[in-house]
């Protein structure tokens, strides 16, 4: 059980680097859709991408009727900015809700983390949970870099 608890914590890791919640905290609404020179995406696009990818991985692990999304069309929002403040808040809440779902899946001893996911082609539950953590950490670093470029980062 200790390993499962550690893995669940890893999904919200912030011991060696900035976590998701701190990366998005206090970002002014006017900067959520800004794309600084040299950057490919806005904070909104990155946040939505993280949310969509995490939700997709969870659906892949949990749904018997999972349908694969089209890359990259289904994983990145078109608009650089959220349509309103509620869209930003809703996205953050959905990410956090799904993160808790992933953590519950991780500590559920009825789930064999080394078993293959029925929808997959050899992927294990452990691999998918590590993918969520790794993918999120990668994009959190992008949010921090983007905020630095916008002058909106205070560590």
N, C-alpha and C positions, 0 to 999 in steps of 0.2 A: 504493500500500500504506500510506503514511503516514496517509491519510484513514481507511482501514479500522481501523488501529491506534488512532487517536484516538477513533473511534466505539466500538470495543470497550472502551476505557478509560472512555468516557462512561457505559457501562452499569453501571459500578461507581464513578461519580463521587463524589468527596468533597473536591474542591479548593475549591469555592465554598460548600459546606454540608456538614453531617454526612452520612455515608454510612450505608447500611443496617446494616452490621456494628457500627458504633459506636452507632447508635441503639438496638440491641437488647442490646448488651453489658452484662452485669451486672444486668439487670432482675430483681429478686427474684421468685421463683416466686409468692409471695403477692400480688404486684401485677399479674401477667400477665393476670388476668381482671377487674381492677378497672376500673370505668367512673366517672370523676370527674363531679361535677355539671357539666352543660353540655356533656358529651361524648357522642357517639352510640355509640362503640365502645370496646372494651378493646384493649390492646396485642395480645393474642392474636388478636382478630378482624381487626385491621389487618394483622398479619403474615400470617395465613392468606389474607386477601384479596389481598395483594400476591403471595403464592406462587401462588395459584390463577390470578390474572389473567396473570401471567408465563407459567405453564405453558400456559394456554389460547392465548396469542398464539403461543408456540412451536409448539404443535400445529397451529394455523391455518396457520403458515408451512411446516410440514414434512410434515403428514399428508395423504395423498390422500383419506382417509376422515373428515376433520374434520366434527364435528357441533357446531353452534352451541349454546352453553349458554343457559339462561334467566336473564335479568337480573331482579332481583338475587339470586334464590334460589340459583343455582349458584355465586355468586361470594363469598358471605359466610357464615361459619360461624354457626350458630344459637347455640351456647353461647358465653357471654362468656369462659369460661376453658378452657384445654386440659384434657383429662381427666387428664393426668399430665405429669410432667417430660419423659418420653420423647416425648410428642406435640409439645411445644415444640421439643425438640432435632431431631426428625425434620423438622418444618416448616422450621426454619432451614437444615438440611442440604439439603433439597429445593430451597429457594429458591437457595441458593448453587450447587448442581449445575446448575440450569437457567440461572442467570446465566452460568456458564462455557459452557454450550451456546450461549447467545445470542452470547457473545463469539466462540466458534469459528465460528459462522455468519457473523458480521460480517467476520472476516478471511479467510474461504474465498473465494478469487478465482474459484472456479467458480460462485459465486452472484452474479448481477447484481443489485446492491442497488436498481437503478432498475427492475427487471422487476416486473411485477405478480404477486402471489401467486395461484397457480392457484385456490385456494379462495375468493378474494375477489371484490370488485366494483370493482376498480381500485386497491386498496391495494398499495403496493410493499413490498418487504422493508425498505427504508430507513425507510419510514413506521412499520412495525411495530416495528422496533428502537428508533426514537426514542420510540414510544409506551411501550415497556417502561421506558425511562429516565425519561421524564417522569412516568409513573404512579407509579413507585417513589419518585421524589424527592418528589412531592406527599404520599404517605402516610408517608414517613420523617419529614417535617416534623410530621405529625400525631402520630407516636410521640413525638417530642421534646417537643411541647407537652403531650401526655398525661403524660409522665414528669415534666415540670415541675409540672403540676397535682397529681401524686401525691407531690411532694417527692423524686423518685427520679432527678433529673438532675444530674449533675456534669460540666459541659463540660470 
